[in-house]
Each structure stands twice: as structure tokens, then as C-alpha cells.
Amino acid sequence: MYYVIVFQICVQQPMDNLTFTNSILLMEGLKVTSQSSQPVFILLLLTYVFTMVSNIGLIFLISTEKNLHDPMHFLFCNLPLNDILGTTVIMPRLLQDILRDTSERYISYAECVIQAYFVHVFTVACHYVLMIMAFDRYVAICNPLYKIENPFCDNASLFKLSCENVVINNVFGLVYTIVVLSMSAMCIFITYVKIATVCITSKNKTLNSKAIKTCSTHLAVYLIMYVSGATFIFLHRFPEYSDSRKLASIMFHIVPPGLNPLVYGLQTKEIKQKIVKLWCRKK
């Protein structure tokens, strides 16, 4: 739907130098009969109102809902903005001309240039927005974002994203993990067996009480770290237990660091005395 513009042109000296002498142009507009002008006007008016309300409502929804504040929806928001511009540039003037006689549909040259400019902007913007959205769909479908199924990045998660054969990496990682966990467990086991032997054979109740108090908390922290770490590592081989693996990984990185200051800081006599002194000074 467009307008045909009838230009009034006159010839000025020198010859072949054509220029506009009138700033008023005549619009041909839509050719409708007098009987059908009102139904056409009502139909176009309802279409314009629906277009404006739906596009403004969509923009309002995207701007007010925080969960829609992402790049994709902001890109999508450009489409209704452009639709409002394109419809408003054409429809009000078209509705006005429908109710006028064909010989009375005048428009100034300045208005015509402004309208032509915004029609051009609307057309180009439509193509650009739709091209960008098409490219976005292409990236999302043909080159999707790689998903790390973990609360943080680790070697096992990165290996899962690799396009190469990572069998050697997985075997080496599994063997290395088993060796480290075995050495750690063996060292702790041997150490605590010797401590238990000394406590059983010793008659010193003060020494035994201090050993139990210190070692029990240390062993509790170690067991939490060991079990959560081992669970986190081995459950990487079983995708169906991803929630349990995530919980174990969080425990491994949060619980021991939170307990270590309490276990080793407050139970150390010198540190405890310094804390008490600082606390008393502040009071």
C-alpha cells in the first residue's frame, strides 16, 4: 500500500533545468468509492489500533518483566518498536485521505520528504532486525552454547566438551585420582592407628583427652572432604546422578574451608589466646 505522488513541475530558464515551483503535492491515495470509504476507514482504523496496542503491550511486558531482560528479548523488542514506527508513518495519513475527496488530498513537500525518510528507515530496519534474528536462530541451532553441567569449571567438565578423543585423559585422570585418594587414605589410616595405639597403651589421661579432642575434629573434616571429593569425582561417570554430584562438589568446596578455622584455629592455644585478647580490647 503506497501513495502515488503527482508533482507539479514547471520549466525555468535556462532550458532543461527542471525545478519545483509548488510546495504542495497531490496524493492519489486509495481509490475507493464514496459508499465503501467508511467501511474501509473503520477496517483500517481497527487494524491500526490493534497493531499499536499489541506492539506497545509487548514492549511494556518485556521492559517490566525482569526475567525477560536478556539479549534475545531486547533484540526482539526492536521489532515492535519498528512496527509502531512504520505503521504510524503511513496509517494516520491514509485514514485522513480516505475520508477526503480525491482532489483534496494535499500534502506539503516537507511532510512528503519526512514520510519518505521514515518509510525508508522502517523498511531497512525490518530487514536488519529479521536478519539478526535469523542469525541468532542459526547460532542457537547449528552452533549451540556448550553447557557445563557443574556449578563451576573443572577438568572433567571441560573434557566432556572436547570434540577430540579424550579416552587417554579420562584414564590418566581416573588412575591419578585413585592413586591420590589411596595415598591420602593410607597415610591418614596409618597415622591414626599409631595414635590410637599410643593412647591405648598410655596411662596419661590428659594426653589421651587432648589427642581425642584434636584428632576427632580433624578426622571429621577429613572424612567430609574425602567422601564429598570422591563422590564428586566418580559421579562424573554417571550423568543420571548430576544433582548428587553437584551437591558433593559444593560440600567439598564449602564445608572443609568453613570448618578449618574452627578446628585448627580455635583449638590452637596461642591463636585462641590472641583472639581472646583482641576481643577484650574491643570491649
BELVENKA-V399770 format. One record per residue. N is the residue number from 0. RES is the residue in one small letter. SS is DSSP state (helix for helix, strand for strand, loop for the rest). Layout:
n=N res=RES ss=SS
n=N res=RES ss=SS
This chain:
n=0 res=m ss=loop
n=1 res=y ss=loop
n=2 res=y ss=loop
n=3 res=v ss=loop
n=4 res=i ss=strand
n=5 res=v ss=strand
n=6 res=f ss=loop
n=7 res=q ss=loop
n=8 res=i ss=strand
n=9 res=c ss=strand
n=10 res=v ss=strand
n=11 res=q ss=strand
n=12 res=q ss=loop
n=13 res=p ss=loop
n=14 res=m ss=loop
n=15 res=d ss=loop
n=16 res=n ss=strand
n=17 res=l ss=strand
n=18 res=t ss=strand
n=19 res=f ss=strand
n=20 res=t ss=loop
n=21 res=n ss=loop
n=22 res=s ss=loop
n=23 res=i ss=strand
n=24 res=l ss=strand
n=25 res=l ss=strand
n=26 res=m ss=strand
n=27 res=e ss=loop
n=28 res=g ss=loop
n=29 res=l ss=loop
n=30 res=k ss=loop
n=31 res=v ss=loop
n=32 res=t ss=loop
n=33 res=s ss=loop
n=34 res=q ss=loop
n=35 res=s ss=loop
n=36 res=s ss=helix
n=37 res=q ss=helix
n=38 res=p ss=helix
n=39 res=v ss=helix
n=40 res=f ss=helix
n=41 res=i ss=helix
n=42 res=l ss=helix
n=43 res=l ss=helix
n=44 res=l ss=helix
n=45 res=l ss=helix
n=46 res=t ss=helix
n=47 res=y ss=helix
n=48 res=v ss=helix
n=49 res=f ss=helix
n=50 res=t ss=helix
n=51 res=m ss=helix
n=52 res=v ss=helix
n=53 res=s ss=helix
n=54 res=n ss=helix
n=55 res=i ss=helix
n=56 res=g ss=helix
n=57 res=l ss=helix
n=58 res=i ss=helix
n=59 res=f ss=helix
n=60 res=l ss=helix
n=61 res=i ss=helix
n=62 res=s ss=helix
n=63 res=t ss=helix
n=64 res=e ss=loop
n=65 res=k ss=helix
n=66 res=n ss=helix
n=67 res=l ss=helix
n=68 res=h ss=loop
n=69 res=d ss=loop
n=70 res=p ss=helix
n=71 res=m ss=helix
n=72 res=h ss=helix
n=73 res=f ss=helix
n=74 res=l ss=helix
n=75 res=f ss=helix
n=76 res=c ss=helix
n=77 res=n ss=helix
n=78 res=l ss=helix
n=79 res=p ss=helix
n=80 res=l ss=helix
n=81 res=n ss=helix
n=82 res=d ss=helix
n=83 res=i ss=helix
n=84 res=l ss=helix
n=85 res=g ss=helix
n=86 res=t ss=helix
n=87 res=t ss=helix
n=88 res=v ss=helix
n=89 res=i ss=helix
n=90 res=m ss=helix
n=91 res=p ss=helix
n=92 res=r ss=helix
n=93 res=l ss=helix
n=94 res=l ss=helix
n=95 res=q ss=helix
n=96 res=d ss=helix
n=97 res=i ss=helix
n=98 res=l ss=loop
n=99 res=r ss=loop
n=100 res=d ss=loop
n=101 res=t ss=helix
n=102 res=s ss=helix
n=103 res=e ss=helix
n=104 res=r ss=loop
n=105 res=y ss=strand
n=106 res=i ss=strand
n=107 res=s ss=strand
n=108 res=y ss=helix
n=109 res=a ss=helix
n=110 res=e ss=helix
n=111 res=c ss=helix
n=112 res=v ss=helix
n=113 res=i ss=helix
n=114 res=q ss=helix
n=115 res=a ss=helix
n=116 res=y ss=helix
n=117 res=f ss=helix
n=118 res=v ss=helix
n=119 res=h ss=helix
n=120 res=v ss=helix
n=121 res=f ss=helix
n=122 res=t ss=helix
n=123 res=v ss=helix
n=124 res=a ss=helix
n=125 res=c ss=helix
n=126 res=h ss=helix
n=127 res=y ss=helix
n=128 res=v ss=helix
n=129 res=l ss=helix
n=130 res=m ss=helix
n=131 res=i ss=helix
n=132 res=m ss=helix
n=133 res=a ss=helix
n=134 res=f ss=helix
n=135 res=d ss=helix
n=136 res=r ss=helix
n=137 res=y ss=helix
n=138 res=v ss=helix
n=139 res=a ss=helix
n=140 res=i ss=helix
n=141 res=c ss=helix
n=142 res=n ss=loop
n=143 res=p ss=loop
n=144 res=l ss=loop
n=145 res=y ss=loop
n=146 res=k ss=loop
n=147 res=i ss=loop
n=148 res=e ss=loop
n=149 res=n ss=loop
n=150 res=p ss=loop
n=151 res=f ss=loop
n=152 res=c ss=loop
n=153 res=d ss=loop
n=154 res=n ss=helix
n=155 res=a ss=helix
n=156 res=s ss=helix
n=157 res=l ss=helix
n=158 res=f ss=helix
n=159 res=k ss=helix
n=160 res=l ss=helix
n=161 res=s ss=loop
n=162 res=c ss=loop
n=163 res=e ss=loop
n=164 res=n ss=loop
n=165 res=v ss=loop
n=166 res=v ss=helix
n=167 res=i ss=helix
n=168 res=n ss=helix
n=169 res=n ss=helix
n=170 res=v ss=helix
n=171 res=f ss=helix
n=172 res=g ss=helix
n=173 res=l ss=helix
n=174 res=v ss=helix
n=175 res=y ss=helix
n=176 res=t ss=helix
n=177 res=i ss=helix
n=178 res=v ss=helix
n=179 res=v ss=helix
n=180 res=l ss=helix
n=181 res=s ss=helix
n=182 res=m ss=helix
n=183 res=s ss=helix
n=184 res=a ss=helix
n=185 res=m ss=helix
n=186 res=c ss=helix
n=187 res=i ss=helix
n=188 res=f ss=helix
n=189 res=i ss=helix
n=190 res=t ss=helix
n=191 res=y ss=helix
n=192 res=v ss=helix
n=193 res=k ss=helix
n=194 res=i ss=helix
n=195 res=a ss=helix
n=196 res=t ss=helix
n=197 res=v ss=helix
n=198 res=c ss=helix
n=199 res=i ss=helix
n=200 res=t ss=helix
n=201 res=s ss=loop
n=202 res=k ss=loop
n=203 res=n ss=loop
n=204 res=k ss=helix
n=205 res=t ss=helix
n=206 res=l ss=helix
n=207 res=n ss=helix
n=208 res=s ss=helix
n=209 res=k ss=helix
n=210 res=a ss=helix
n=211 res=i ss=helix
n=212 res=k ss=helix
n=213 res=t ss=helix
n=214 res=c ss=helix
n=215 res=s ss=helix
n=216 res=t ss=helix
n=217 res=h ss=helix
n=218 res=l ss=helix
n=219 res=a ss=helix
n=220 res=v ss=helix
n=221 res=y ss=helix
n=222 res=l ss=helix
n=223 res=i ss=helix
n=224 res=m ss=helix
n=225 res=y ss=helix
n=226 res=v ss=helix
n=227 res=s ss=helix
n=228 res=g ss=helix
n=229 res=a ss=helix
n=230 res=t ss=helix
n=231 res=f ss=helix
n=232 res=i ss=helix
n=233 res=f ss=helix
n=234 res=l ss=helix
n=235 res=h ss=helix
n=236 res=r ss=helix
n=237 res=f ss=loop
n=238 res=p ss=helix
n=239 res=e ss=helix
n=240 res=y ss=helix
n=241 res=s ss=helix
n=242 res=d ss=helix
n=243 res=s ss=helix
n=244 res=r ss=helix
n=245 res=k ss=helix
n=246 res=l ss=helix
n=247 res=a ss=helix
n=248 res=s ss=helix
n=249 res=i ss=helix
n=250 res=m ss=helix
n=251 res=f ss=helix
n=252 res=h ss=helix
n=253 res=i ss=helix
n=254 res=v ss=helix
n=255 res=p ss=helix
n=256 res=p ss=helix
n=257 res=g ss=helix
n=258 res=l ss=helix
n=259 res=n ss=helix
n=260 res=p ss=helix
n=261 res=l ss=helix
n=262 res=v ss=helix
n=263 res=y ss=helix
n=264 res=g ss=helix
n=265 res=l ss=loop
n=266 res=q ss=loop
n=267 res=t ss=loop
n=268 res=k ss=helix
n=269 res=e ss=helix
n=270 res=i ss=helix
n=271 res=k ss=helix
n=272 res=q ss=helix
n=273 res=k ss=helix
n=274 res=i ss=helix
n=275 res=v ss=helix
n=276 res=k ss=helix
n=277 res=l ss=helix
n=278 res=w ss=helix
n=279 res=c ss=helix
n=280 res=r ss=helix
n=281 res=k ss=helix
n=282 res=k ss=loop
